[in-house]
Amino acid sequence: MTQNMRKLVIVCPNEILGDITEAFLDAAPALPGFTSFAANGHGHDFAAASAAEHVRGHVSRHCIWMILREPEVKHAFDVLRAATRSPHVAYWIEPVLEFGHIQP
């Protein structure tokens, strides 16, 4: 069941999270559900950071996790690229070893 499944991880600025999630929810053909949550970005390049982020020592970001079948990954990227061209969006893809739901 999990053969050829991938986890797409997207890290984006908070300001464009709504554009990305709306695009994913409105995608045709439909994409599977996803999880999003607040995160803190740490690194050496703070050129685009706000004054508050400089003081805190991290930038505010959001992460989006989506489990996809391998053929769906290209479609998800097409939807993402249509939603934003921000150079501050990072992504990576991980293999999924197992995926399911806990059942009684």
Order of alpha helices (4+ residues) and beta strands (2+ residues): beta-alpha-beta-alpha-beta-alpha-beta
